[in-house]
Amino acid sequence: MLRDDINNAVKEAMKAKDERKLSTLRMVNSTIKNADIEARGQGKPPLSDGDVLSLLQKMIKQRQESVDLYDKGGRAELAAQEREEIAVISAYLPQQMSEDEVKAAIAATIAETGAAGIKDMGKVIAALKAAYAGQMDFGKASGLVKAALTA
């Protein structure tokens, strides 16, 4: 489903002659295809929509790191290019959850899984990833889960 949306957007960008969007979406397609090939080599099925969402989040995180480096290095034009790519990729992610929503989801997931301590952190994170793929930053969420389980 998500792949179809991206492929249709590639066609629209071609028709509109939107070079930035076209090159960004082609890069996204390439990254997805490479991940599919890697999964196939490991005997796994092609990426699911949840896996694609995780991949898109990873791409956004890479670009945000690049923006920081370009800003520090005084390369405003390259930072602007990365920000444009982030905007294009972000359009395919679901609405991100607020911090309060993330905390509520973590509390509910801890209750559902019966997690009692830090040893259950992996089980909680796995359940969160299954339920909220693409909607939360799991780097930040893991810190919140750890805090909740140690309290």
ROROZA-850134 format. One record per residue (C-alpha): x, y, z; residue in one letter. Coordinates in Angstrom, 1 decimal. Layout:
residues N
<site><X>X</X><Y>Y</Y><Z>Z</Z><code>A</code></site>
...
//
This chain:
residues 151
<site><X>0.0</X><Y>0.0</Y><Z>0.0</Z><code>M</code></site>
<site><X>2.7</X><Y>2.5</Y><Z>1.1</Z><code>L</code></site>
<site><X>4.9</X><Y>1.4</Y><Z>-1.9</Z><code>R</code></site>
<site><X>2.0</X><Y>2.1</Y><Z>-4.3</Z><code>D</code></site>
<site><X>1.6</X><Y>5.6</Y><Z>-2.8</Z><code>D</code></site>
<site><X>5.3</X><Y>6.3</Y><Z>-3.3</Z><code>I</code></site>
<site><X>5.3</X><Y>5.0</Y><Z>-6.8</Z><code>N</code></site>
<site><X>2.2</X><Y>7.1</Y><Z>-7.7</Z><code>N</code></site>
<site><X>3.9</X><Y>10.1</Y><Z>-6.2</Z><code>A</code></site>
<site><X>7.0</X><Y>9.5</Y><Z>-8.4</Z><code>V</code></site>
<site><X>4.8</X><Y>9.6</Y><Z>-11.5</Z><code>K</code></site>
<site><X>3.1</X><Y>12.8</Y><Z>-10.3</Z><code>E</code></site>
<site><X>6.5</X><Y>14.4</Y><Z>-9.5</Z><code>A</code></site>
<site><X>7.6</X><Y>13.5</Y><Z>-13.1</Z><code>M</code></site>
<site><X>4.5</X><Y>15.1</Y><Z>-14.6</Z><code>K</code></site>
<site><X>4.9</X><Y>18.2</Y><Z>-12.4</Z><code>A</code></site>
<site><X>8.7</X><Y>18.4</Y><Z>-13.1</Z><code>K</code></site>
<site><X>9.3</X><Y>18.6</Y><Z>-9.4</Z><code>D</code></site>
<site><X>13.0</X><Y>17.6</Y><Z>-9.4</Z><code>E</code></site>
<site><X>13.6</X><Y>17.7</Y><Z>-5.6</Z><code>R</code></site>
<site><X>10.6</X><Y>15.5</Y><Z>-4.9</Z><code>K</code></site>
<site><X>11.3</X><Y>13.2</Y><Z>-7.8</Z><code>L</code></site>
<site><X>14.9</X><Y>12.6</Y><Z>-6.7</Z><code>S</code></site>
<site><X>13.9</X><Y>12.1</Y><Z>-3.1</Z><code>T</code></site>
<site><X>11.2</X><Y>9.6</Y><Z>-3.9</Z><code>L</code></site>
<site><X>13.5</X><Y>7.7</Y><Z>-6.2</Z><code>R</code></site>
<site><X>16.1</X><Y>7.5</Y><Z>-3.4</Z><code>M</code></site>
<site><X>13.3</X><Y>6.2</Y><Z>-1.1</Z><code>V</code></site>
<site><X>12.3</X><Y>3.5</Y><Z>-3.6</Z><code>N</code></site>
<site><X>16.0</X><Y>2.5</Y><Z>-4.0</Z><code>S</code></site>
<site><X>16.4</X><Y>2.2</Y><Z>-0.3</Z><code>T</code></site>
<site><X>13.3</X><Y>0.1</Y><Z>0.0</Z><code>I</code></site>
<site><X>14.4</X><Y>-2.2</Y><Z>-2.9</Z><code>K</code></site>
<site><X>17.9</X><Y>-2.6</Y><Z>-1.3</Z><code>N</code></site>
<site><X>16.2</X><Y>-3.6</Y><Z>2.0</Z><code>A</code></site>
<site><X>14.0</X><Y>-6.1</Y><Z>0.2</Z><code>D</code></site>
<site><X>17.0</X><Y>-7.6</Y><Z>-1.5</Z><code>I</code></site>
<site><X>18.8</X><Y>-7.8</Y><Z>1.8</Z><code>E</code></site>
<site><X>15.8</X><Y>-9.5</Y><Z>3.5</Z><code>A</code></site>
<site><X>15.5</X><Y>-12.0</Y><Z>0.6</Z><code>R</code></site>
<site><X>19.1</X><Y>-12.9</Y><Z>1.1</Z><code>G</code></site>
<site><X>18.3</X><Y>-13.7</Y><Z>4.7</Z><code>Q</code></site>
<site><X>15.3</X><Y>-15.8</Y><Z>3.7</Z><code>G</code></site>
<site><X>12.8</X><Y>-13.2</Y><Z>4.9</Z><code>K</code></site>
<site><X>9.7</X><Y>-11.9</Y><Z>3.0</Z><code>P</code></site>
<site><X>9.7</X><Y>-8.5</Y><Z>1.4</Z><code>P</code></site>
<site><X>9.3</X><Y>-5.5</Y><Z>3.8</Z><code>L</code></site>
<site><X>5.8</X><Y>-4.9</Y><Z>5.3</Z><code>S</code></site>
<site><X>4.4</X><Y>-1.4</Y><Z>5.6</Z><code>D</code></site>
<site><X>5.5</X><Y>-1.3</Y><Z>9.2</Z><code>G</code></site>
<site><X>9.1</X><Y>-2.1</Y><Z>8.1</Z><code>D</code></site>
<site><X>8.9</X><Y>0.5</Y><Z>5.4</Z><code>V</code></site>
<site><X>7.7</X><Y>3.1</Y><Z>8.0</Z><code>L</code></site>
<site><X>10.7</X><Y>2.2</Y><Z>10.2</Z><code>S</code></site>
<site><X>13.0</X><Y>2.6</Y><Z>7.1</Z><code>L</code></site>
<site><X>11.5</X><Y>6.0</Y><Z>6.4</Z><code>L</code></site>
<site><X>12.0</X><Y>7.1</Y><Z>10.0</Z><code>Q</code></site>
<site><X>15.7</X><Y>6.0</Y><Z>9.8</Z><code>K</code></site>
<site><X>16.1</X><Y>8.0</Y><Z>6.6</Z><code>M</code></site>
<site><X>14.6</X><Y>11.1</Y><Z>8.2</Z><code>I</code></site>
<site><X>16.9</X><Y>10.7</Y><Z>11.2</Z><code>K</code></site>
<site><X>20.0</X><Y>10.5</Y><Z>8.9</Z><code>Q</code></site>
<site><X>18.9</X><Y>13.7</Y><Z>7.2</Z><code>R</code></site>
<site><X>18.3</X><Y>15.5</Y><Z>10.5</Z><code>Q</code></site>
<site><X>21.9</X><Y>14.6</Y><Z>11.5</Z><code>E</code></site>
<site><X>23.1</X><Y>15.9</Y><Z>8.2</Z><code>S</code></site>
<site><X>21.2</X><Y>19.2</Y><Z>8.7</Z><code>V</code></site>
<site><X>22.9</X><Y>19.6</Y><Z>12.1</Z><code>D</code></site>
<site><X>26.3</X><Y>19.0</Y><Z>10.6</Z><code>L</code></site>
<site><X>25.7</X><Y>21.3</Y><Z>7.6</Z><code>Y</code></site>
<site><X>24.4</X><Y>24.1</Y><Z>9.9</Z><code>D</code></site>
<site><X>27.5</X><Y>23.8</Y><Z>12.1</Z><code>K</code></site>
<site><X>29.7</X><Y>23.8</Y><Z>9.0</Z><code>G</code></site>
<site><X>28.0</X><Y>26.9</Y><Z>7.5</Z><code>G</code></site>
<site><X>26.6</X><Y>25.1</Y><Z>4.5</Z><code>R</code></site>
<site><X>23.1</X><Y>26.5</Y><Z>4.5</Z><code>A</code></site>
<site><X>22.3</X><Y>25.4</Y><Z>0.9</Z><code>E</code></site>
<site><X>23.0</X><Y>21.8</Y><Z>1.7</Z><code>L</code></site>
<site><X>21.1</X><Y>22.0</Y><Z>5.0</Z><code>A</code></site>
<site><X>18.1</X><Y>23.4</Y><Z>3.1</Z><code>A</code></site>
<site><X>18.3</X><Y>20.6</Y><Z>0.6</Z><code>Q</code></site>
<site><X>18.2</X><Y>18.0</Y><Z>3.4</Z><code>E</code></site>
<site><X>15.2</X><Y>19.8</Y><Z>5.0</Z><code>R</code></site>
<site><X>13.3</X><Y>19.6</Y><Z>1.7</Z><code>E</code></site>
<site><X>14.0</X><Y>15.8</Y><Z>1.6</Z><code>E</code></site>
<site><X>12.8</X><Y>15.4</Y><Z>5.2</Z><code>I</code></site>
<site><X>9.6</X><Y>17.2</Y><Z>4.2</Z><code>A</code></site>
<site><X>9.0</X><Y>14.9</Y><Z>1.3</Z><code>V</code></site>
<site><X>9.7</X><Y>11.7</Y><Z>3.3</Z><code>I</code></site>
<site><X>7.7</X><Y>12.9</Y><Z>6.3</Z><code>S</code></site>
<site><X>4.6</X><Y>13.1</Y><Z>4.1</Z><code>A</code></site>
<site><X>4.5</X><Y>9.3</Y><Z>4.0</Z><code>Y</code></site>
<site><X>4.7</X><Y>8.8</Y><Z>7.8</Z><code>L</code></site>
<site><X>1.6</X><Y>8.8</Y><Z>10.0</Z><code>P</code></site>
<site><X>1.0</X><Y>11.7</Y><Z>12.4</Z><code>Q</code></site>
<site><X>3.6</X><Y>11.5</Y><Z>15.1</Z><code>Q</code></site>
<site><X>2.4</X><Y>11.0</Y><Z>18.7</Z><code>M</code></site>
<site><X>2.8</X><Y>13.7</Y><Z>21.3</Z><code>S</code></site>
<site><X>5.0</X><Y>13.0</Y><Z>24.3</Z><code>E</code></site>
<site><X>1.9</X><Y>12.6</Y><Z>26.5</Z><code>D</code></site>
<site><X>0.4</X><Y>10.1</Y><Z>24.0</Z><code>E</code></site>
<site><X>3.7</X><Y>8.2</Y><Z>24.0</Z><code>V</code></site>
<site><X>3.7</X><Y>8.0</Y><Z>27.8</Z><code>K</code></site>
<site><X>0.1</X><Y>6.8</Y><Z>27.8</Z><code>A</code></site>
<site><X>0.8</X><Y>4.2</Y><Z>25.2</Z><code>A</code></site>
<site><X>3.8</X><Y>3.0</Y><Z>27.1</Z><code>I</code></site>
<site><X>1.8</X><Y>2.7</Y><Z>30.4</Z><code>A</code></site>
<site><X>-0.9</X><Y>0.8</Y><Z>28.6</Z><code>A</code></site>
<site><X>1.6</X><Y>-1.5</Y><Z>26.9</Z><code>T</code></site>
<site><X>3.4</X><Y>-2.2</Y><Z>30.2</Z><code>I</code></site>
<site><X>0.0</X><Y>-3.1</Y><Z>31.8</Z><code>A</code></site>
<site><X>-1.0</X><Y>-5.3</Y><Z>28.8</Z><code>E</code></site>
<site><X>2.3</X><Y>-7.3</Y><Z>28.7</Z><code>T</code></site>
<site><X>2.5</X><Y>-7.6</Y><Z>32.5</Z><code>G</code></site>
<site><X>6.1</X><Y>-6.2</Y><Z>32.4</Z><code>A</code></site>
<site><X>7.5</X><Y>-6.1</Y><Z>35.9</Z><code>A</code></site>
<site><X>11.0</X><Y>-5.0</Y><Z>35.5</Z><code>G</code></site>
<site><X>13.8</X><Y>-3.9</Y><Z>33.3</Z><code>I</code></site>
<site><X>14.2</X><Y>-7.5</Y><Z>32.0</Z><code>K</code></site>
<site><X>10.9</X><Y>-7.1</Y><Z>30.3</Z><code>D</code></site>
<site><X>11.9</X><Y>-4.0</Y><Z>28.4</Z><code>M</code></site>
<site><X>12.4</X><Y>-5.9</Y><Z>25.1</Z><code>G</code></site>
<site><X>8.9</X><Y>-7.3</Y><Z>25.3</Z><code>K</code></site>
<site><X>7.4</X><Y>-3.9</Y><Z>25.8</Z><code>V</code></site>
<site><X>9.4</X><Y>-2.3</Y><Z>23.0</Z><code>I</code></site>
<site><X>8.4</X><Y>-5.1</Y><Z>20.6</Z><code>A</code></site>
<site><X>4.8</X><Y>-4.6</Y><Z>21.5</Z><code>A</code></site>
<site><X>5.1</X><Y>-0.8</Y><Z>21.0</Z><code>L</code></site>
<site><X>6.8</X><Y>-1.3</Y><Z>17.6</Z><code>K</code></site>
<site><X>4.0</X><Y>-3.7</Y><Z>16.5</Z><code>A</code></site>
<site><X>1.2</X><Y>-1.3</Y><Z>17.5</Z><code>A</code></site>
<site><X>2.7</X><Y>2.1</Y><Z>16.8</Z><code>Y</code></site>
<site><X>5.1</X><Y>1.7</Y><Z>13.9</Z><code>A</code></site>
<site><X>5.9</X><Y>5.1</Y><Z>12.3</Z><code>G</code></site>
<site><X>4.0</X><Y>7.0</Y><Z>15.0</Z><code>Q</code></site>
<site><X>6.7</X><Y>7.4</Y><Z>17.7</Z><code>M</code></site>
<site><X>10.4</X><Y>7.8</Y><Z>18.0</Z><code>D</code></site>
<site><X>11.5</X><Y>4.5</Y><Z>19.5</Z><code>F</code></site>
<site><X>14.9</X><Y>5.9</Y><Z>20.6</Z><code>G</code></site>
<site><X>13.1</X><Y>8.3</Y><Z>22.9</Z><code>K</code></site>
<site><X>10.4</X><Y>5.8</Y><Z>23.8</Z><code>A</code></site>
<site><X>13.0</X><Y>3.2</Y><Z>25.0</Z><code>S</code></site>
<site><X>14.3</X><Y>5.8</Y><Z>27.5</Z><code>G</code></site>
<site><X>10.7</X><Y>6.4</Y><Z>28.7</Z><code>L</code></site>
<site><X>10.1</X><Y>2.6</Y><Z>28.9</Z><code>V</code></site>
<site><X>13.3</X><Y>2.1</Y><Z>30.9</Z><code>K</code></site>
<site><X>12.3</X><Y>4.9</Y><Z>33.3</Z><code>A</code></site>
<site><X>8.8</X><Y>3.5</Y><Z>33.7</Z><code>A</code></site>
<site><X>10.1</X><Y>-0.1</Y><Z>34.4</Z><code>L</code></site>
<site><X>12.7</X><Y>1.0</Y><Z>37.0</Z><code>T</code></site>
<site><X>10.3</X><Y>3.3</Y><Z>38.9</Z><code>A</code></site>
//
